[in-house]
Amino acid sequence: MSASGQTHHNIKRLRHGAPAATVPGTRKRITLPDRAGLIWYAGVGAMTALELIEWPIALLIAGTHFVENHVHNRDVQQLAEGIDAGA
């Protein structure tokens, strides 16, 4: 694949983003975490289950991580759409 073709493929992948799911009972779509993200959330859950951290702290950590990733993914998708529109 040429460099131009690879760039177009990467932009297309960024533009479509990660898999998403619709929250039952609403029309709200949320982006699902990738494999590394799922492992990260499982680690926080395990630390909570082992009582290494308290559940309010775990919720705060996980919620902050979720919001940060959501904002980052949205920004990356907007960048990819802008690049795609200019190409």
Biopython code that builds the backbone (N, CA, C, O; Angstrom):
import numpy as np
from Bio.PDB.StructureBuilder import StructureBuilder

atoms = [
    (1, "MET", "N", (0.850, -1.171, 0.000)),
    (1, "MET", "CA", (0.000, 0.000, 0.000)),
    (1, "MET", "C", (0.897, 1.236, 0.000)),
    (1, "MET", "O", (1.892, 1.303, 0.722)),
    (2, "SER", "N", (0.524, 2.201, -0.820)),
    (2, "SER", "CA", (1.310, 3.418, -0.906)),
    (2, "SER", "C", (1.125, 4.268, 0.358)),
    (2, "SER", "O", (0.206, 4.049, 1.146)),
    (3, "ALA", "N", (2.022, 5.236, 0.524)),
    (3, "ALA", "CA", (1.931, 6.113, 1.701)),
    (3, "ALA", "C", (0.615, 6.877, 1.694)),
    (3, "ALA", "O", (0.004, 7.077, 2.743)),
    (4, "SER", "N", (0.176, 7.305, 0.511)),
    (4, "SER", "CA", (-1.093, 8.028, 0.404)),
    (4, "SER", "C", (-2.266, 7.122, 0.772)),
    (4, "SER", "O", (-3.193, 7.547, 1.463)),
    (5, "GLY", "N", (-2.221, 5.877, 0.309)),
    (5, "GLY", "CA", (-3.278, 4.922, 0.633)),
    (5, "GLY", "C", (-3.312, 4.607, 2.112)),
    (5, "GLY", "O", (-4.387, 4.476, 2.697)),
    (6, "GLN", "N", (-2.139, 4.485, 2.727)),
    (6, "GLN", "CA", (-2.060, 4.207, 4.163)),
    (6, "GLN", "C", (-2.605, 5.386, 4.968)),
    (6, "GLN", "O", (-3.310, 5.196, 5.959)),
    (7, "THR", "N", (-2.276, 6.596, 4.540)),
    (7, "THR", "CA", (-2.784, 7.792, 5.219)),
    (7, "THR", "C", (-4.303, 7.839, 5.133)),
    (7, "THR", "O", (-4.978, 8.110, 6.126)),
    (8, "HIS", "N", (-4.840, 7.574, 3.947)),
    (8, "HIS", "CA", (-6.298, 7.586, 3.780)),
    (8, "HIS", "C", (-6.949, 6.517, 4.663)),
    (8, "HIS", "O", (-7.989, 6.761, 5.275)),
    (9, "HIS", "N", (-6.337, 5.342, 4.726)),
    (9, "HIS", "CA", (-6.857, 4.260, 5.573)),
    (9, "HIS", "C", (-6.860, 4.683, 7.046)),
    (9, "HIS", "O", (-7.835, 4.440, 7.757)),
    (10, "ASN", "N", (-5.778, 5.311, 7.503)),
    (10, "ASN", "CA", (-5.686, 5.749, 8.901)),
    (10, "ASN", "C", (-6.720, 6.821, 9.211)),
    (10, "ASN", "O", (-7.328, 6.797, 10.282)),
    (11, "ILE", "N", (-6.929, 7.757, 8.298)),
    (11, "ILE", "CA", (-7.918, 8.815, 8.506)),
    (11, "ILE", "C", (-9.315, 8.203, 8.553)),
    (11, "ILE", "O", (-10.127, 8.585, 9.396)),
    (12, "LYS", "N", (-9.603, 7.265, 7.668)),
    (12, "LYS", "CA", (-10.910, 6.607, 7.668)),
    (12, "LYS", "C", (-11.147, 5.874, 8.976)),
    (12, "LYS", "O", (-12.248, 5.920, 9.525)),
    (13, "ARG", "N", (-10.111, 5.192, 9.484)),
    (13, "ARG", "CA", (-10.243, 4.467, 10.748)),
    (13, "ARG", "C", (-10.487, 5.436, 11.901)),
    (13, "ARG", "O", (-11.321, 5.158, 12.763)),
    (14, "LEU", "N", (-9.784, 6.559, 11.940)),
    (14, "LEU", "CA", (-9.989, 7.553, 12.994)),
    (14, "LEU", "C", (-11.375, 8.173, 12.905)),
    (14, "LEU", "O", (-12.025, 8.413, 13.922)),
    (15, "ARG", "N", (-11.820, 8.429, 11.683)),
    (15, "ARG", "CA", (-13.101, 9.092, 11.495)),
    (15, "ARG", "C", (-14.263, 8.241, 11.985)),
    (15, "ARG", "O", (-15.223, 8.755, 12.560)),
    (16, "HIS", "N", (-14.171, 6.954, 11.757)),
    (16, "HIS", "CA", (-15.258, 6.080, 12.178)),
    (16, "HIS", "C", (-15.165, 5.741, 13.657)),
    (16, "HIS", "O", (-16.166, 5.364, 14.265)),
    (17, "GLY", "N", (-14.006, 5.866, 14.235)),
    (17, "GLY", "CA", (-13.841, 5.712, 15.668)),
    (17, "GLY", "C", (-14.039, 4.295, 16.170)),
    (17, "GLY", "O", (-14.109, 3.337, 15.399)),
    (18, "ALA", "N", (-14.126, 4.196, 17.460)),
    (18, "ALA", "CA", (-14.271, 2.916, 18.145)),
    (18, "ALA", "C", (-15.720, 2.455, 18.082)),
    (18, "ALA", "O", (-16.616, 3.243, 17.779)),
    (19, "PRO", "N", (-15.948, 1.177, 18.369)),
    (19, "PRO", "CA", (-17.332, 0.687, 18.416)),
    (19, "PRO", "C", (-18.145, 1.462, 19.451)),
    (19, "PRO", "O", (-17.613, 1.915, 20.464)),
    (20, "ALA", "N", (-19.427, 1.604, 19.182)),
    (20, "ALA", "CA", (-20.307, 2.332, 20.098)),
    (20, "ALA", "C", (-21.551, 1.498, 20.369)),
    (20, "ALA", "O", (-21.885, 0.588, 19.611)),
    (21, "ALA", "N", (-22.223, 1.821, 21.451)),
    (21, "ALA", "CA", (-23.462, 1.137, 21.824)),
    (21, "ALA", "C", (-24.490, 2.185, 22.234)),
    (21, "ALA", "O", (-24.138, 3.263, 22.715)),
    (22, "THR", "N", (-25.751, 1.858, 22.038)),
    (22, "THR", "CA", (-26.830, 2.737, 22.448)),
    (22, "THR", "C", (-27.278, 2.345, 23.854)),
    (22, "THR", "O", (-27.512, 1.170, 24.137)),
    (23, "VAL", "N", (-27.394, 3.333, 24.720)),
    (23, "VAL", "CA", (-27.846, 3.084, 26.089)),
    (23, "VAL", "C", (-29.330, 2.714, 26.027)),
    (23, "VAL", "O", (-30.128, 3.466, 25.468)),
    (24, "PRO", "N", (-29.712, 1.554, 26.601)),
    (24, "PRO", "CA", (-31.119, 1.132, 26.549)),
    (24, "PRO", "C", (-32.052, 2.192, 27.128)),
    (24, "PRO", "O", (-31.768, 2.785, 28.169)),
    (25, "GLY", "N", (-33.166, 2.421, 26.441)),
    (25, "GLY", "CA", (-34.165, 3.373, 26.907)),
    (25, "GLY", "C", (-33.877, 4.808, 26.502)),
    (25, "GLY", "O", (-34.676, 5.703, 26.776)),
    (26, "THR", "N", (-32.740, 5.037, 25.851)),
    (26, "THR", "CA", (-32.390, 6.379, 25.392)),
    (26, "THR", "C", (-31.856, 6.281, 23.971)),
    (26, "THR", "O", (-31.699, 5.189, 23.426)),
    (27, "ARG", "N", (-31.586, 7.414, 23.394)),
    (27, "ARG", "CA", (-30.944, 7.436, 22.080)),
    (27, "ARG", "C", (-29.466, 7.792, 22.200)),
    (27, "ARG", "O", (-28.788, 8.017, 21.198)),
    (28, "LYS", "N", (-28.985, 7.839, 23.411)),
    (28, "LYS", "CA", (-27.599, 8.218, 23.681)),
    (28, "LYS", "C", (-26.652, 7.092, 23.278)),
    (28, "LYS", "O", (-26.834, 5.947, 23.692)),
    (29, "ARG", "N", (-25.654, 7.411, 22.480)),
    (29, "ARG", "CA", (-24.639, 6.427, 22.084)),
    (29, "ARG", "C", (-23.363, 6.711, 22.844)),
    (29, "ARG", "O", (-22.939, 7.860, 22.970)),
    (30, "ILE", "N", (-22.760, 5.656, 23.348)),
    (30, "ILE", "CA", (-21.491, 5.789, 24.064)),
    (30, "ILE", "C", (-20.439, 4.979, 23.336)),
    (30, "ILE", "O", (-20.733, 3.934, 22.755)),
    (31, "THR", "N", (-19.219, 5.464, 23.373)),
    (31, "THR", "CA", (-18.099, 4.761, 22.769)),
    (31, "THR", "C", (-17.614, 3.697, 23.729)),
    (31, "THR", "O", (-17.390, 3.961, 24.910)),
    (32, "LEU", "N", (-17.455, 2.502, 23.214)),
    (32, "LEU", "CA", (-16.969, 1.406, 24.041)),
    (32, "LEU", "C", (-15.453, 1.461, 24.122)),
    (32, "LEU", "O", (-14.797, 1.827, 23.146)),
    (33, "PRO", "N", (-14.887, 1.105, 25.263)),
    (33, "PRO", "CA", (-13.430, 1.120, 25.374)),
    (33, "PRO", "C", (-12.805, 0.000, 24.548)),
    (33, "PRO", "O", (-13.425, -1.033, 24.299)),
    (34, "ASP", "N", (-11.574, 0.229, 24.134)),
    (34, "ASP", "CA", (-10.849, -0.820, 23.429)),
    (34, "ASP", "C", (-10.371, -1.868, 24.442)),
    (34, "ASP", "O", (-10.687, -1.776, 25.628)),
    (35, "ARG", "N", (-9.623, -2.848, 23.979)),
    (35, "ARG", "CA", (-9.190, -3.936, 24.863)),
    (35, "ARG", "C", (-8.365, -3.422, 26.041)),
    (35, "ARG", "O", (-8.555, -3.861, 27.176)),
    (36, "ALA", "N", (-7.457, -2.500, 25.771)),
    (36, "ALA", "CA", (-6.635, -1.946, 26.849)),
    (36, "ALA", "C", (-7.502, -1.209, 27.872)),
    (36, "ALA", "O", (-7.252, -1.287, 29.074)),
    (37, "GLY", "N", (-8.518, -0.496, 27.389)),
    (37, "GLY", "CA", (-9.432, 0.205, 28.285)),
    (37, "GLY", "C", (-10.227, -0.749, 29.156)),
    (37, "GLY", "O", (-10.433, -0.496, 30.343)),
    (38, "LEU", "N", (-10.677, -1.856, 28.557)),
    (38, "LEU", "CA", (-11.415, -2.848, 29.340)),
    (38, "LEU", "C", (-10.537, -3.452, 30.429)),
    (38, "LEU", "O", (-10.989, -3.676, 31.551)),
    (39, "ILE", "N", (-9.293, -3.710, 30.091)),
    (39, "ILE", "CA", (-8.351, -4.244, 31.085)),
    (39, "ILE", "C", (-8.137, -3.223, 32.195)),
    (39, "ILE", "O", (-8.052, -3.589, 33.367)),
    (40, "TRP", "N", (-8.050, -1.949, 31.834)),
    (40, "TRP", "CA", (-7.856, -0.891, 32.826)),
    (40, "TRP", "C", (-9.041, -0.841, 33.788)),
    (40, "TRP", "O", (-8.853, -0.793, 35.003)),
    (41, "TYR", "N", (-10.269, -0.854, 33.242)),
    (41, "TYR", "CA", (-11.462, -0.835, 34.091)),
    (41, "TYR", "C", (-11.530, -2.090, 34.963)),
    (41, "TYR", "O", (-11.923, -2.019, 36.128)),
    (42, "ALA", "N", (-11.148, -3.229, 34.402)),
    (42, "ALA", "CA", (-11.137, -4.473, 35.197)),
    (42, "ALA", "C", (-10.140, -4.362, 36.344)),
    (42, "ALA", "O", (-10.399, -4.869, 37.435)),
    (43, "GLY", "N", (-9.013, -3.712, 36.116)),
    (43, "GLY", "CA", (-8.022, -3.509, 37.177)),
    (43, "GLY", "C", (-8.562, -2.643, 38.301)),
    (43, "GLY", "O", (-8.356, -2.937, 39.478)),
    (44, "VAL", "N", (-9.258, -1.570, 37.931)),
    (44, "VAL", "CA", (-9.871, -0.713, 38.951)),
    (44, "VAL", "C", (-10.920, -1.508, 39.727)),
    (44, "VAL", "O", (-11.016, -1.400, 40.950)),
    (45, "GLY", "N", (-11.704, -2.305, 39.003)),
    (45, "GLY", "CA", (-12.708, -3.136, 39.659)),
    (45, "GLY", "C", (-12.085, -4.158, 40.598)),
    (45, "GLY", "O", (-12.599, -4.399, 41.690)),
    (46, "ALA", "N", (-10.985, -4.754, 40.176)),
    (46, "ALA", "CA", (-10.299, -5.741, 41.016)),
    (46, "ALA", "C", (-9.733, -5.086, 42.276)),
    (46, "ALA", "O", (-9.826, -5.645, 43.369)),
    (47, "MET", "N", (-9.147, -3.897, 42.116)),
    (47, "MET", "CA", (-8.612, -3.201, 43.294)),
    (47, "MET", "C", (-9.731, -2.858, 44.274)),
    (47, "MET", "O", (-9.541, -2.901, 45.489)),
    (48, "THR", "N", (-10.911, -2.512, 43.724)),
    (48, "THR", "CA", (-12.056, -2.213, 44.580)),
    (48, "THR", "C", (-12.540, -3.478, 45.282)),
    (48, "THR", "O", (-12.837, -3.457, 46.476)),
    (49, "ALA", "N", (-12.619, -4.580, 44.534)),
    (49, "ALA", "CA", (-13.080, -5.847, 45.116)),
    (49, "ALA", "C", (-12.135, -6.341, 46.213)),
    (49, "ALA", "O", (-12.573, -6.935, 47.198)),
    (50, "LEU", "N", (-10.847, -6.093, 46.036)),
    (50, "LEU", "CA", (-9.852, -6.496, 47.038)),
    (50, "LEU", "C", (-9.716, -5.473, 48.153)),
    (50, "LEU", "O", (-8.892, -5.628, 49.055)),
    (51, "GLU", "N", (-10.534, -4.426, 48.085)),
    (51, "GLU", "CA", (-10.557, -3.346, 49.068)),
    (51, "GLU", "C", (-9.221, -2.616, 49.194)),
    (51, "GLU", "O", (-8.846, -2.144, 50.268)),
    (52, "LEU", "N", (-8.510, -2.537, 48.057)),
    (52, "LEU", "CA", (-7.292, -1.727, 48.024)),
    (52, "LEU", "C", (-7.642, -0.246, 47.888)),
    (52, "LEU", "O", (-6.916, 0.626, 48.364)),
    (53, "ILE", "N", (-8.768, 0.015, 47.230)),
    (53, "ILE", "CA", (-9.315, 1.372, 47.155)),
    (53, "ILE", "C", (-10.806, 1.273, 47.468)),
    (53, "ILE", "O", (-11.423, 0.229, 47.254)),
    (54, "GLU", "N", (-11.372, 2.349, 47.970)),
    (54, "GLU", "CA", (-12.793, 2.360, 48.310)),
    (54, "GLU", "C", (-13.614, 2.635, 47.058)),
    (54, "GLU", "O", (-13.127, 3.259, 46.115)),
    (55, "TRP", "N", (-14.875, 2.163, 47.048)),
    (55, "TRP", "CA", (-15.688, 2.260, 45.850)),
    (55, "TRP", "C", (-15.963, 3.689, 45.400)),
    (55, "TRP", "O", (-16.038, 3.916, 44.192)),
    (56, "PRO", "N", (-16.121, 4.692, 46.312)),
    (56, "PRO", "CA", (-16.324, 6.055, 45.787)),
    (56, "PRO", "C", (-15.090, 6.556, 45.019)),
    (56, "PRO", "O", (-15.214, 7.261, 44.017)),
    (57, "ILE", "N", (-13.916, 6.183, 45.500)),
    (57, "ILE", "CA", (-12.682, 6.579, 44.810)),
    (57, "ILE", "C", (-12.606, 5.871, 43.459)),
    (57, "ILE", "O", (-12.225, 6.484, 42.461)),
    (58, "ALA", "N", (-12.966, 4.580, 43.419)),
    (58, "ALA", "CA", (-12.958, 3.828, 42.163)),
    (58, "ALA", "C", (-13.914, 4.452, 41.146)),
    (58, "ALA", "O", (-13.578, 4.568, 39.967)),
    (59, "LEU", "N", (-15.100, 4.852, 41.599)),
    (59, "LEU", "CA", (-16.055, 5.503, 40.699)),
    (59, "LEU", "C", (-15.514, 6.828, 40.177)),
    (59, "LEU", "O", (-15.674, 7.150, 39.000)),
    (60, "LEU", "N", (-14.881, 7.582, 41.043)),
    (60, "LEU", "CA", (-14.291, 8.852, 40.628)),
    (60, "LEU", "C", (-13.189, 8.628, 39.594)),
    (60, "LEU", "O", (-13.139, 9.322, 38.578)),
    (61, "ILE", "N", (-12.321, 7.677, 39.847)),
    (61, "ILE", "CA", (-11.220, 7.372, 38.916)),
    (61, "ILE", "C", (-11.781, 6.898, 37.577)),
    (61, "ILE", "O", (-11.389, 7.406, 36.526)),
    (62, "ALA", "N", (-12.699, 5.926, 37.610)),
    (62, "ALA", "CA", (-13.257, 5.370, 36.381)),
    (62, "ALA", "C", (-14.059, 6.419, 35.614)),
    (62, "ALA", "O", (-13.966, 6.496, 34.389)),
    (63, "GLY", "N", (-14.839, 7.219, 36.321)),
    (63, "GLY", "CA", (-15.623, 8.261, 35.662)),
    (63, "GLY", "C", (-14.752, 9.306, 35.001)),
    (63, "GLY", "O", (-15.021, 9.720, 33.874)),
    (64, "THR", "N", (-13.721, 9.732, 35.685)),
    (64, "THR", "CA", (-12.790, 10.710, 35.125)),
    (64, "THR", "C", (-12.104, 10.142, 33.890)),
    (64, "THR", "O", (-11.961, 10.835, 32.882)),
    (65, "HIS", "N", (-11.685, 8.898, 33.963)),
    (65, "HIS", "CA", (-11.033, 8.232, 32.835)),
    (65, "HIS", "C", (-11.999, 8.143, 31.646)),
    (65, "HIS", "O", (-11.606, 8.392, 30.506)),
    (66, "PHE", "N", (-13.256, 7.790, 31.914)),
    (66, "PHE", "CA", (-14.252, 7.677, 30.857)),
    (66, "PHE", "C", (-14.471, 9.024, 30.164)),
    (66, "PHE", "O", (-14.474, 9.095, 28.935)),
    (67, "VAL", "N", (-14.651, 10.080, 30.937)),
    (67, "VAL", "CA", (-14.883, 11.406, 30.369)),
    (67, "VAL", "C", (-13.675, 11.864, 29.557)),
    (67, "VAL", "O", (-13.836, 12.390, 28.456)),
    (68, "GLU", "N", (-12.479, 11.672, 30.080)),
    (68, "GLU", "CA", (-11.263, 12.069, 29.370)),
    (68, "GLU", "C", (-11.158, 11.347, 28.035)),
    (68, "GLU", "O", (-10.830, 11.966, 27.022)),
    (69, "ASN", "N", (-11.429, 10.054, 28.019)),
    (69, "ASN", "CA", (-11.363, 9.291, 26.771)),
    (69, "ASN", "C", (-12.437, 9.736, 25.791)),
    (69, "ASN", "O", (-12.189, 9.802, 24.587)),
    (70, "HIS", "N", (-13.634, 10.043, 26.298)),
    (70, "HIS", "CA", (-14.722, 10.493, 25.433)),
    (70, "HIS", "C", (-14.344, 11.808, 24.740)),
    (70, "HIS", "O", (-14.546, 11.955, 23.535)),
    (71, "VAL", "N", (-13.804, 12.743, 25.489)),
    (71, "VAL", "CA", (-13.400, 14.037, 24.928)),
    (71, "VAL", "C", (-12.265, 13.846, 23.934)),
    (71, "VAL", "O", (-12.274, 14.445, 22.859)),
    (72, "HIS", "N", (-11.288, 13.017, 24.285)),
    (72, "HIS", "CA", (-10.157, 12.757, 23.387)),
    (72, "HIS", "C", (-10.639, 12.130, 22.082)),
    (72, "HIS", "O", (-10.229, 12.558, 21.003)),
    (73, "ASN", "N", (-11.505, 11.120, 22.168)),
    (73, "ASN", "CA", (-12.004, 10.454, 20.967)),
    (73, "ASN", "C", (-12.785, 11.415, 20.090)),
    (73, "ASN", "O", (-12.669, 11.368, 18.865)),
    (74, "ARG", "N", (-13.585, 12.292, 20.703)),
    (74, "ARG", "CA", (-14.351, 13.273, 19.935)),
    (74, "ARG", "C", (-13.404, 14.227, 19.207)),
    (74, "ARG", "O", (-13.621, 14.544, 18.038)),
    (75, "ASP", "N", (-12.358, 14.685, 19.893)),
    (75, "ASP", "CA", (-11.399, 15.588, 19.278)),
    (75, "ASP", "C", (-10.663, 14.923, 18.122)),
    (75, "ASP", "O", (-10.440, 15.550, 17.087)),
    (76, "VAL", "N", (-10.288, 13.669, 18.288)),
    (76, "VAL", "CA", (-9.593, 12.932, 17.227)),
    (76, "VAL", "C", (-10.511, 12.749, 16.028)),
    (76, "VAL", "O", (-10.069, 12.891, 14.888)),
    (77, "GLN", "N", (-11.789, 12.434, 16.265)),
    (77, "GLN", "CA", (-12.724, 12.272, 15.158)),
    (77, "GLN", "C", (-12.934, 13.583, 14.416)),
    (77, "GLN", "O", (-13.015, 13.589, 13.188)),
    (78, "GLN", "N", (-13.022, 14.686, 15.136)),
    (78, "GLN", "CA", (-13.174, 15.985, 14.487)),
    (78, "GLN", "C", (-11.940, 16.332, 13.665)),
    (78, "GLN", "O", (-12.064, 16.878, 12.569)),
    (79, "LEU", "N", (-10.757, 16.024, 14.175)),
    (79, "LEU", "CA", (-9.523, 16.258, 13.435)),
    (79, "LEU", "C", (-9.506, 15.428, 12.164)),
    (79, "LEU", "O", (-9.168, 15.930, 11.092)),
    (80, "ALA", "N", (-9.874, 14.145, 12.285)),
    (80, "ALA", "CA", (-9.880, 13.268, 11.113)),
    (80, "ALA", "C", (-10.893, 13.735, 10.076)),
    (80, "ALA", "O", (-10.617, 13.675, 8.878)),
    (81, "GLU", "N", (-12.053, 14.197, 10.509)),
    (81, "GLU", "CA", (-13.062, 14.706, 9.576)),
    (81, "GLU", "C", (-12.542, 15.959, 8.875)),
    (81, "GLU", "O", (-12.777, 16.141, 7.680)),
    (82, "GLY", "N", (-11.839, 16.821, 9.604)),
    (82, "GLY", "CA", (-11.265, 18.026, 8.996)),
    (82, "GLY", "C", (-10.196, 17.680, 7.986)),
    (82, "GLY", "O", (-10.131, 18.287, 6.916)),
    (83, "ILE", "N", (-9.362, 16.721, 8.308)),
    (83, "ILE", "CA", (-8.323, 16.297, 7.361)),
    (83, "ILE", "C", (-8.965, 15.664, 6.141)),
    (83, "ILE", "O", (-8.560, 15.928, 5.009)),
    (84, "ASP", "N", (-9.976, 14.822, 6.375)),
    (84, "ASP", "CA", (-10.671, 14.156, 5.271)),
    (84, "ASP", "C", (-11.356, 15.171, 4.370)),
    (84, "ASP", "O", (-11.345, 15.012, 3.149)),
    (85, "ALA", "N", (-11.953, 16.213, 4.944)),
    (85, "ALA", "CA", (-12.643, 17.226, 4.155)),
    (85, "ALA", "C", (-11.647, 18.044, 3.321)),
    (85, "ALA", "O", (-11.962, 18.489, 2.218)),
    (86, "GLY", "N", (-10.445, 18.230, 3.867)),
    (86, "GLY", "CA", (-9.438, 19.008, 3.146)),
    (86, "GLY", "C", (-8.688, 18.214, 2.101)),
    (86, "GLY", "O", (-8.019, 18.790, 1.243)),
    (87, "ALA", "N", (-8.791, 16.889, 2.161)),
    (87, "ALA", "CA", (-8.029, 16.046, 1.221)),
    (87, "ALA", "C", (-8.719, 15.903, -0.102)),
    (87, "ALA", "O", (-8.208, 15.228, -0.995)),
]
sb = StructureBuilder()
sb.init_structure("model")
sb.init_model(0)
sb.init_chain("A")
sb.init_seg("    ")
for serial, (resi, resn, name, xyz) in enumerate(atoms, 1):
    if name == "N":
        sb.init_residue(resn, " ", resi, " ")
    sb.init_atom(name, np.array(xyz, "f"), 0.0, 1.0, " ", f" {name:<3s}", serial, name[0])
structure = sb.get_structure()
